[in-house]
């Protein structure tokens, strides 16, 4: 059983509930989001995971490099390092992560009201670590930050990305409708942080 701390809209703690109940009732709760970023000297890149088609929420969609719920009593860093290890098989240290604050977001899907205080962390790659995916993640792709912006702003129907883990390295097209449907304001804030 996964227990989450729930909050009101002003981020004041209310209590603890089971994850299924939190999503059913639309309670505010905390999550960890970690974006892998790379600058190769010319271009700025962002890494996206493709969620497994077995996931109950947003199967097959391209999403945050590593993310997950913070369990009740878990700090963002401790929970975040756990999620990166679980999803990507990558062991990071607290000093590897740069904390960029909270983005408040609401996501709606069938049988799901997901209201999150998303703790934003960025990991700046010097070289790609060995990634060992599990059944939650199909593959990891690398995309230009400028191209992700074109996708989310509706200025391109699809853009090129490079598969870097989970399948042979190759170039693929990622379409707008294949992105996880985060709010536009969420994506804009992440892109702004990438460039600072």
C-alpha positions in Angstrom: 0.0 0.0 0.0 1.4 3.4 -1.1 0.6 6.2 1.4 0.8 9.8 0.3 0.6 13.0 2.3 -2.3 15.2 1.1 -2.5 19.0 1.1 -4.9 21.8 0.4 -4.4 24.1 -2.6 -2.1 26.4 -0.6 0.2 23.4 0.2 -0.9 23.1 3.8 -0.7 19.5 5.1 -4.0 17.8 5.7 -3.2 14.2 6.4 -2.3 10.8 4.7 -4.3 8.7 2.3 -3.8 5.7 0.0 -2.6 6.6 -3.5 -5.7 5.2 -5.2 -7.9 7.3 -3.0 -5.8 10.4 -3.6 -6.3 10.1 -7.4 -10.0 9.2 -7.1 -10.7 12.2 -4.8 -8.5 14.7 -6.5 -6.4 15.5 -3.5 -3.3 17.6 -3.8 -0.1 15.7 -3.2 3.7 15.9 -3.8 5.7 14.4 -6.7 9.3 14.4 -7.8 10.2 15.4 -11.3 13.8 15.1 -12.6 14.7 16.3 -16.1 18.1 15.2 -17.6 19.6 18.1 -19.6 22.6 18.2 -21.8 24.5 20.9 -23.6 26.9 19.5 -26.3 28.6 22.9 -26.9 26.1 23.8 -29.6 22.7 22.5 -28.8 20.7 22.2 -25.5 19.0 18.8 -25.2 16.3 17.4 -22.9 15.7 13.7 -22.2 12.3 12.1 -22.2 11.1 8.7 -21.1 8.5 6.8 -23.0 6.1 5.3 -20.5 5.3 1.6 -20.8 2.1 0.7 -22.6 1.2 -1.3 -19.5 0.9 1.9 -17.4 -2.6 2.7 -16.2 -2.0 6.5 -16.7 -0.8 7.9 -20.0 0.5 4.6 -21.5 3.1 5.0 -24.2 3.4 8.8 -23.8 6.7 10.7 -23.7 7.2 12.2 -20.3 9.6 13.5 -17.7 13.0 11.7 -17.6 12.2 10.3 -14.2 9.3 11.1 -11.9 7.1 9.6 -9.2 5.1 10.2 -6.1 6.7 11.1 -2.8 5.6 8.7 -0.2 4.3 10.0 3.1 7.3 11.2 5.2 9.7 11.1 2.3 11.7 14.2 1.4 11.8 15.3 -2.2 15.5 14.4 -2.5 15.3 11.0 -0.9 12.2 10.1 -2.9 13.7 11.5 -6.0 16.9 9.6 -5.9 14.8 6.4 -5.3 12.7 7.1 -8.3 15.7 7.7 -10.6 17.1 4.4 -9.4 13.9 2.5 -9.8 13.0 3.8 -13.3 16.4 4.3 -14.9 18.7 2.1 -12.9 20.9 5.2 -12.4 22.4 6.0 -9.0 22.7 9.7 -8.4 23.8 11.6 -5.3 22.1 14.6 -3.8 24.9 16.8 -5.1 24.0 15.8 -8.7 20.6 17.3 -8.5 19.7 21.0 -8.9 16.4 21.9 -7.2 14.3 24.5 -9.1 11.2 24.8 -6.9 7.7 23.6 -7.2 5.3 23.7 -10.2 1.6 23.2 -9.2 -0.3 21.2 -11.8 -3.6 19.5 -12.4 -3.9 16.5 -14.9 -7.2 14.9 -15.8 -7.7 11.4 -17.3 -10.2 8.6 -17.2 -10.9 7.8 -13.5 -8.1 10.1 -12.5 -7.8 13.6 -11.0 -4.1 14.2 -10.5 -3.4 17.4 -8.5 0.3 17.7 -7.8 2.9 19.9 -6.2 5.8 18.9 -8.5 9.2 19.3 -7.0 11.5 20.1 -10.0 15.0 18.8 -10.2 17.5 19.0 -13.0 20.5 16.7 -13.7 23.0 18.2 -16.1 24.7 15.5 -18.0 28.4 15.5 -18.9 28.0 12.0 -20.4 25.1 9.7 -20.5 25.1 7.3 -17.6 24.3 3.6 -18.1 20.5 3.3 -18.1 18.9 0.1 -17.1 15.2 0.3 -17.8 12.5 -1.7 -16.0 9.0 -2.6 -17.1 7.7 1.0 -16.4 9.8 2.6 -19.1 10.0 1.6 -22.8 12.9 3.8 -23.9 14.7 7.1 -23.3 15.0 9.7 -26.1 17.0 12.9 -26.4 15.4 15.9 -28.0 16.5 19.5 -28.7 14.9 21.8 -26.1 13.9 24.1 -29.1 12.1 21.2 -30.7 10.2 20.3 -27.5 9.1 23.9 -27.4 7.8 23.7 -31.0 5.8 20.6 -30.1 4.1 21.9 -27.0 3.4 25.3 -28.6 1.8 23.7 -31.6 4.4 25.0 -34.0 5.3 21.5 -35.3 3.2 18.4 -35.6 6.3 16.2 -34.9 10.0 16.6 -34.3 13.1 14.4 -34.4 14.4 12.7 -31.3 17.2 10.2 -30.8 16.7 6.9 -28.9 19.5 6.6 -26.3 18.3 3.7 -24.2 15.9 0.8 -24.4 16.2 0.2 -28.1 18.9 0.5 -30.8 20.2 4.0 -31.1 18.2 5.6 -33.9 16.4 8.7 -34.9 12.6 8.7 -34.6 9.8 11.2 -35.0 7.8 12.2 -31.9 4.4 13.7 -32.5 2.6 16.3 -30.3 -0.1 13.8 -29.3 2.5 11.4 -28.1 3.6 13.8 -25.3 2.2 13.4 -21.8 -0.6 16.0 -21.6 0.9 18.3 -19.0 -0.5 21.8 -18.9 1.1 24.2 -21.3 2.1 26.4 -18.4 4.0 23.4 -16.9 6.0 22.8 -20.1 6.7 26.6 -20.5 8.1 26.8 -17.0 10.3 23.7 -17.5 11.6 25.1 -20.8 12.4 28.4 -19.2 14.3 26.7 -16.4 16.2 24.6 -19.0 17.5 27.8 -20.5 18.6 29.5 -17.3 
